[in-house]
Amino acid sequence: MEKTKLGITISLLGAALYFIGLLGITPLVIAAGYVLLFEENQWLKRTAVKAVAIVLFFAILSNFLGLFSDSSSFLSNLFALFNGSINLSVVNRLITLVRIVISFLSSLCLLILGFKALRMGDLPIGPVDKVIDKNR
C-alpha cells in the first residue's frame, strides 16, 4: 500500500479527512490544506477537496434555512411593534426540524464516505462531484 509522508496509508488519511469533517470546518481545512500542499496522491487530494466541499455544502444549506428563521422572527417582532400579532412558531419549528435533518444527513454522509475511503472507495454525490470535476 502506498504511504503518505506522515507514514500512514493513503486510505487511512482519506478516511481521517472525512471523520475530521465531523468535528468541524476548521480542523478539516487544516488537514485538507496539509494534504493539498504536501501530499502527491491525486485520489487523496480529491478526497480532501470533496470532504471540504461536503461540509461547506451542508453548512451553506443550513445557514440558508437560518435566514428564513431569522426573517420570520423579524416579521413577528415587526407585527408586535404595531400592536398586531402573528404566530410563526410553526414555521420556526419546521425550519429547526429541517436543519436537524440536514445535520444528520451531513454526519451520515461523512461517516459513509469515511468508511468507504478506508478501502479507497467513493460515494458519488452529484452536485459536489460536478463542482469538483469542473474545477480540476
GIJO-V346133 format. One record per residue. N is the residue number from 1. RES is the residue in one letter. PHI is phi in radians with two decimals (NA if undefined). NEAR is the number of other ideal C-beta (glycine too) atoms within 8 Angstrom. D_FIRST is the distance of its C-alpha to the first C-alpha in whole Angstrom. Layout:
n=N res=RES phi=PHI near=NEAR d_first=D_FIRST
n=N res=RES phi=PHI near=NEAR d_first=D_FIRST
This chain:
n=1 res=M phi=NA near=5 d_first=0
n=2 res=E phi=-1.29 near=5 d_first=4
n=3 res=K phi=-1.92 near=8 d_first=6
n=4 res=T phi=-1.51 near=11 d_first=10
n=5 res=K phi=-1.20 near=6 d_first=13
n=6 res=L phi=-1.40 near=5 d_first=14
n=7 res=G phi=1.67 near=5 d_first=11
n=8 res=I phi=-1.84 near=7 d_first=10
n=9 res=T phi=-1.24 near=9 d_first=7
n=10 res=I phi=-1.09 near=14 d_first=8
n=11 res=S phi=-1.14 near=11 d_first=9
n=12 res=L phi=-1.18 near=9 d_first=11
n=13 res=L phi=-1.18 near=14 d_first=13
n=14 res=G phi=-1.09 near=15 d_first=13
n=15 res=A phi=-1.13 near=12 d_first=15
n=16 res=A phi=-1.06 near=10 d_first=17
n=17 res=L phi=-1.06 near=17 d_first=18
n=18 res=Y phi=-1.16 near=15 d_first=20
n=19 res=F phi=-1.20 near=11 d_first=21
n=20 res=I phi=-1.13 near=11 d_first=22
n=21 res=G phi=-1.05 near=14 d_first=24
n=22 res=L phi=-1.22 near=8 d_first=26
n=23 res=L phi=-1.36 near=7 d_first=27
n=24 res=G phi=2.67 near=6 d_first=29
n=25 res=I phi=-1.30 near=10 d_first=29
n=26 res=T phi=-1.13 near=6 d_first=29
n=27 res=P phi=-1.12 near=9 d_first=26
n=28 res=L phi=-1.17 near=15 d_first=24
n=29 res=V phi=-1.11 near=9 d_first=26
n=30 res=I phi=-1.13 near=8 d_first=25
n=31 res=A phi=-1.15 near=12 d_first=21
n=32 res=A phi=-1.15 near=13 d_first=21
n=33 res=G phi=-1.06 near=8 d_first=23
n=34 res=Y phi=-1.02 near=9 d_first=20
n=35 res=V phi=-1.06 near=14 d_first=18
n=36 res=L phi=-1.19 near=9 d_first=20
n=37 res=L phi=-1.48 near=6 d_first=21
n=38 res=F phi=-2.03 near=5 d_first=18
n=39 res=E phi=-1.67 near=13 d_first=15
n=40 res=E phi=-1.94 near=3 d_first=15
n=41 res=N phi=-1.22 near=9 d_first=12
n=42 res=Q phi=-1.20 near=6 d_first=15
n=43 res=W phi=-1.09 near=9 d_first=14
n=44 res=L phi=-1.17 near=13 d_first=13
n=45 res=K phi=-1.13 near=11 d_first=17
n=46 res=R phi=-1.12 near=9 d_first=18
n=47 res=T phi=-1.10 near=14 d_first=17
n=48 res=A phi=-1.08 near=14 d_first=19
n=49 res=V phi=-1.16 near=11 d_first=22
n=50 res=K phi=-1.16 near=14 d_first=22
n=51 res=A phi=-1.08 near=16 d_first=22
n=52 res=V phi=-1.13 near=13 d_first=25
n=53 res=A phi=-1.10 near=11 d_first=27
n=54 res=I phi=-1.15 near=15 d_first=27
n=55 res=V phi=-1.10 near=13 d_first=28
n=56 res=L phi=-1.14 near=9 d_first=31
n=57 res=F phi=-1.02 near=10 d_first=32
n=58 res=F phi=-1.21 near=13 d_first=33
n=59 res=A phi=-1.17 near=9 d_first=34
n=60 res=I phi=-1.14 near=8 d_first=36
n=61 res=L phi=-1.07 near=9 d_first=37
n=62 res=S phi=-1.15 near=11 d_first=38
n=63 res=N phi=-1.20 near=8 d_first=40
n=64 res=F phi=-1.10 near=8 d_first=42
n=65 res=L phi=-1.16 near=12 d_first=43
n=66 res=G phi=-1.10 near=10 d_first=44
n=67 res=L phi=-1.09 near=8 d_first=47
n=68 res=F phi=-1.15 near=10 d_first=49
n=69 res=S phi=-1.11 near=12 d_first=49
n=70 res=D phi=-1.13 near=8 d_first=50
n=71 res=S phi=-1.20 near=8 d_first=53
n=72 res=S phi=-1.22 near=12 d_first=54
n=73 res=S phi=-1.14 near=10 d_first=55
n=74 res=F phi=-1.07 near=8 d_first=56
n=75 res=L phi=-1.12 near=10 d_first=59
n=76 res=S phi=-1.05 near=11 d_first=60
n=77 res=N phi=-1.19 near=8 d_first=61
n=78 res=L phi=-1.15 near=8 d_first=62
n=79 res=F phi=-1.16 near=10 d_first=64
n=80 res=A phi=-1.14 near=9 d_first=65
n=81 res=L phi=-1.10 near=6 d_first=67
n=82 res=F phi=-1.76 near=6 d_first=69
n=83 res=N phi=1.04 near=4 d_first=70
n=84 res=G phi=-1.80 near=6 d_first=68
n=85 res=S phi=-2.43 near=5 d_first=66
n=86 res=I phi=-2.53 near=7 d_first=63
n=87 res=N phi=-1.90 near=6 d_first=60
n=88 res=L phi=-1.93 near=10 d_first=57
n=89 res=S phi=-1.13 near=6 d_first=55
n=90 res=V phi=-1.13 near=7 d_first=54
n=91 res=V phi=-1.10 near=10 d_first=52
n=92 res=N phi=-1.11 near=11 d_first=50
n=93 res=R phi=-1.14 near=8 d_first=49
n=94 res=L phi=-1.13 near=8 d_first=48
n=95 res=I phi=-1.11 near=13 d_first=46
n=96 res=T phi=-1.08 near=9 d_first=45
n=97 res=L phi=-1.08 near=8 d_first=44
n=98 res=V phi=-1.13 near=9 d_first=42
n=99 res=R phi=-1.15 near=11 d_first=40
n=100 res=I phi=-1.15 near=8 d_first=39
n=101 res=V phi=-1.11 near=8 d_first=37
n=102 res=I phi=-1.09 near=12 d_first=36
n=103 res=S phi=-1.09 near=10 d_first=34
n=104 res=F phi=-1.10 near=8 d_first=33
n=105 res=L phi=-1.10 near=9 d_first=32
n=106 res=S phi=-1.07 near=11 d_first=30
n=107 res=S phi=-1.10 near=9 d_first=28
n=108 res=L phi=-1.08 near=8 d_first=27
n=109 res=C phi=-1.07 near=12 d_first=26
n=110 res=L phi=-1.15 near=15 d_first=23
n=111 res=L phi=-1.14 near=11 d_first=23
n=112 res=I phi=-1.08 near=9 d_first=22
n=113 res=L phi=-1.12 near=14 d_first=20
n=114 res=G phi=-1.09 near=13 d_first=18
n=115 res=F phi=-1.22 near=8 d_first=17
n=116 res=K phi=-1.18 near=10 d_first=16
n=117 res=A phi=-1.16 near=15 d_first=14
n=118 res=L phi=-1.05 near=10 d_first=12
n=119 res=R phi=-1.91 near=6 d_first=11
n=120 res=M phi=0.98 near=8 d_first=11
n=121 res=G phi=-1.66 near=6 d_first=14
n=122 res=D phi=-2.61 near=8 d_first=18
n=123 res=L phi=-2.08 near=8 d_first=21
n=124 res=P phi=-1.17 near=5 d_first=24
n=125 res=I phi=-2.12 near=9 d_first=26
n=126 res=G phi=-0.64 near=6 d_first=29
n=127 res=P phi=-1.12 near=7 d_first=31
n=128 res=V phi=-1.20 near=11 d_first=28
n=129 res=D phi=-1.11 near=10 d_first=26
n=130 res=K phi=-1.11 near=8 d_first=29
n=131 res=V phi=-1.15 near=9 d_first=29
n=132 res=I phi=-1.11 near=12 d_first=26
n=133 res=D phi=-1.15 near=7 d_first=26
n=134 res=K phi=-1.19 near=6 d_first=29
n=135 res=N phi=-1.88 near=5 d_first=29
n=136 res=R phi=-1.46 near=4 d_first=25
